Structures are given as C-alpha cells and as structure tokens.
Amino acid sequence: MALRPVRFVQAAALVAVAVAVLASAGLVLAEKKKDLSGTKHDVASAGTQACIYCHLPRQAGGELLWAREPNSVGTFSGLKPLCFSCHDGTVANIRKYAFRDDSPLHETVPGVKGQDCDRCHDPHETGYGKFIKFSGGADFCQNCHEEAGPGNHPVDVDARLLGHLPLDSTWDPDTGDSLGTRLWNEDGTEPGTYVKCLSCHAPHGGLPDTAMNTMGISATHEEFMPLCQNCHYKQAEQ
Amino acid sequence: MDIPRYGPYSPYGEKQPSESRWALKALAAAALLLTASAIAAVLFLPAGEQGGEAEETHIPFLGVSHQIFPATLIAEMPQPGGDTWLFPGGALEAGGMTFVLDTGHNRILKLEGGSVAAAIGGEPGGPVLVDPMALATDGQSIYVANSTAGQVLVLSLDGQVAKTLDLAKGPGDAATPRPIGVAVLPGGGIAVSDADNHRVLLLDSEGVLVTAVGTGVRSSGRDGFNVPGAMTTDSAGNVYVVDTLNGRVVKLSPDGAYVSEFGKLGDTAGTLSRPKGVAVDASGNVFVSDGLMAAISVFGPDGTYLGMIGRREATDAASGSIFQAPAGLWLMGDTLQVMDRIAGLITVRLSERPAQAIAAAAE
C-alpha cells in the first residue's frame, strides 16, 4: 500500500529526527567516556576496566547490602569513604591530611555534589595533574577565589629575581602541606622559583585558624611571623 | 534552589555529570529524544494506549536474603583527645597485652587496661616505622609490615628490633616490594603481601624468599592478585589473603597453591566492595571486613555467603553501621575485635556464631 503524501512527510521527519538524536547521543557518550589508561586510577587487571572499582557492579538479582549509605552523616561520609577505601595505605599511599577530621582542610560538605572532595578533584580528569579539575597549576585556586590577585599578595612573580627566595624550600606533600613554603615553575606545575597560591596555602591541612596557611602568621606575634619572614627575611633582619 | 545531593550510592559515581557541558548536551539529546518520542507517539500509537510511565525504584533491603548476625557492640575505643592514634592499621593480642598499629603516627602502641602504656617506634635505637600497615605475632614476637621501607621488622614484645627482613623482589618484579599484610606460618615462616608487585611472598624464618605467588602485575583468576593486602592463617597453615581490588579473599595452601576463594567484587549482599581484613574461626568460617561497605561479611568454609555483621540494630535493616572503615579483624572467644581506621578499636560480641547458624539452618 502506497503511503499518503502526509504520512510520507511525517515518516521522513521522524527519520531525520532519529538520526539527529542518535548522532547527538553518540557524541555525548563519546565525550563522556574518559580514558584512565596509564593514570594512577587505572587499577584494572587484564580483561577488566578501571570503571568497576568505583562504579561497582551489582550482581543480577542481588540485594543491595545497604538500602542507603552505611554512614550518611558526620565528616566521614559523602565521597570520603570511597576515596579513603584506596587512599588508606593499601592501594595508594595514605593521604593523612586529607582524611583526618581534626586537621584543617578546605571546607567541604560531605555528600553535596561539587562541594565534597569533588570541589577540587575529579577522578576522571587527567589534564591538570593530581586529578585536579581546574587549570592554572598551583594557581588553580583562582578558579573559585576570584579575589586572589591584585590587592593581595602578588602571585606569578619570580622570587629569584626579587631576591626573596624562601629560607626553606622543602616541600613534602606527605607531611601535610604545612611544613614549608614551596615555589613553582612559571606554569605552576613543577617546582621552580615562582610564587603561586599554593606557595603559602595548603588545601589539605594548613595551620589551624588561618587561611590554610602553610606556616604561622599572626598580627599578635609581630616578632614571629614565619610565613612572611620565610621570604622577607632581609626586611625582618632590619 | 535545592542543593543537589548525591542519591543513594551515588558517591560511587553513578549520578554525577562531572562537567556542565555534558549536562547541556545530555539535555539537548533528551529534548530531541522527547521530540522524537512525541512524534512517534502521534504517528504510531493509538490514543488509548498512551501514558503509563515506568518508574524505576530500588529494591529496599528487606533482610531476608541473608542473615544479619546479632552482634552486640560492647566496647569502642575511639581516639581519646583525637590524637591517641591515627588511621590505625591493625591490632593484636600478645603476651597479655594489646598492640595497636598506629599507622598515621608511624608507631605501635601497647595498651594495658584500655589505656596506652607505651609507644614503640621513633625513639632512639628503636624501630623506624615508615607507613607500617600490618601486624602479626607468634606469641613471642611482633611482625610488622613496614610498607614504605619494603621490609618486615621482627620485634620483641618490649619493642626491640630482633630482625630486619628486607624483602626480595619476586622474579621479574619491577617495584620495590611494599608489604601491607603479614602472617606467621605454623612452621616458623612468614607470608607477606607485596601490594605493588601484586604478589604473596612466602619466606622462611630468616626472610629468604621460598615462593612468590602471583604474576607480578595486576591480575585476577587463580594465578594472580590485584593489590593483595591483609592476611591470616588457619590451624592447618593455609593462608587467607585479602585480594583488595578483586573483591575477594583467596585461600592458599601452606606452599602457596590456590585452594579456593570467598566473595567477588560488588556492592550487594555476598559481594565485597573493598575487603580490608580477614579472620578465620576454628570451624573455617571466614570473616571479611569491607572498608567501603562498612560491614563484616561472613562466609562458610565452602565459600557460601552466610551473612553480615554491622547494623546498629540487628533487626533493623535500615539502621546505620556500627563501623566507619573497618579493617583489621581478630576473634577472641565470642567476641570479634575490629580495628576501624576511622572509629578506632571496636569490640562486638557475637551471640550467634556462623557455625551455629549453619547447624540451625540444616535442622
């Protein structure tokens, strides 16, 4: 039976829409699939994919062990248990200062999307190092903290040219981001001589009651301001 | 505007559009799909058959497909003052004392009467602990998996270093061994988990490598491991190894041959998400702590899943967990000692042991 002209137009329109839908969906899926190969989050053995270790496979017909999260309140909830399940010294080195609740940590809201560990990290993001989801290297804070910059302590300056190299150049992230000042290369991706946000601030454990400072600073201790004097020692000696 | 919270289980990543452009594209795709559906409906569906959306629901936990073993919480030892211990990696009883591995502070604490009597590690002339991850004992000595140092330390019960066993690599292994599990074998040998080379190393009492089990790379199946971790032995000398990222416990014979396994990767009853610790009772029942599920799963000697321990209210399936990140396990009489990396030392009394449950079910 021949299609009536109206039906033919309708069918052609449907085919066109279907093709557009499929193309769009394919584009979305293709972009969504992130390649973790070769990254530290590629923990798969041969024949398996890295996805399954966090996106756990449910057994067909199986019953969820918990109807909701086993620990849905408190500081150890949200994404922390998932991250800690590997970063506890077993699969990966223990990140002592990222998980202890008595250590100053950049504000997070457990379980709230975009405000938990995923405020700064995306386990799928491989472009910026340490699975940080922002560009900017050691200045990545500026993606949210727009006030950082003019009017504040200068960043992106070469401390060597200014004669203000810090007295301690030791930086050991495993000691808790709080034992020293570090300088960076111009891109903020490797050690160097440039002052960046992370030269003085440590989102994983700065000193208490500070702006996540790596060393002490206090207006009430004018003769002892290690964070400043670490670089501005010439002035301090006068 | 409501703050979007993760849905149930979405911390495992199911419902997180990680970048807004995806969300926009997904929205666009959804709109197109909706349009196409509408057109199709107009074209092909009789009016009377339209409507009736399917609603996806999670099957609620009913507590009927597996046993929740009654477990009474009888003691918790959280960190007094918040700094007594940090991320404790395990604990054991020896010489009438409790030894707690204070991983976060690179030391071992001796407890007497529920309080800290001494600290081992860091003092001049004492052992140097670097990310110690596991303890074992033969009753006379303490064996420490000193992970980042790539060694097993043998300590006297008063904390002096008796031996330092630097671990040899397995054949063809690339990485320096990183021991995160240790067990003492009945014949005096030692079993060690090498997390970075994905091997179980069987050593003699002097630390000489006897057998290297595993392929040297991340593997599954009968031949390999993917981050072997905590381990224990039974009275016959079989070694039970937590195979962390394969979601199972592997039972090896005393000479390192594969015997059987318990659990598989998943987040449903009877599966393991992130196994951390293992204990075996005299009947061969296997207790496995799951750090991500915050529960202890129990398997029979043949691998049958028997049930779990962990609800605050044993009869209330919706009640939360008594654990946060359970790891080290050991059995003492009718109590199960659990070293929780976050919550501290937790003791639960098991009023119904798995063997009894099996017998009851068989009647």
Interface residues (C-beta under 8 A of the other chain):
Chain A: Q10 A11 A13 L14 V17 A18 A20 V21 S24 A25 L27 V28 E31 K32 V43 A44 S45 A46 G47 T48 I52 Y53 C54 H55 L56 P57 R58 Q59 G62 E63 L64 L65 W66 A67 R68 E69 P70 N71 S72 V73 G74 F76 G78 L79 P81 L82 F84 S85 C86 D88 G89 T90 V91 N93 I94 K96 F99 R100 D102 G111 V112 K113 G114 D118 D122 P123 H124 E125 K133
Chain B: I3 P4 R5 Y6 P8 Y9 P11 Y12 G13 E14 Q16 S18 W22 K25 A26 A28 A29 L32 L33 T35 A36 I39 A40 L43 H58 I59 P60 F61 L62 S65 H66 G82 D83 L86 F87 G89 T103 G104 D131 M133 S147 T148 I180 A195 V217 R218 S219 S220 G224 N226 V227 G229 T244 L245 N246 K264 L265 G266 D267 T268 A269 G270 T271 S273 R274 K276 G291 L292 M293 A294 A295 M308 G310 A317 A318 G320 S321 F323 Q324 A325 A327 R341 I342
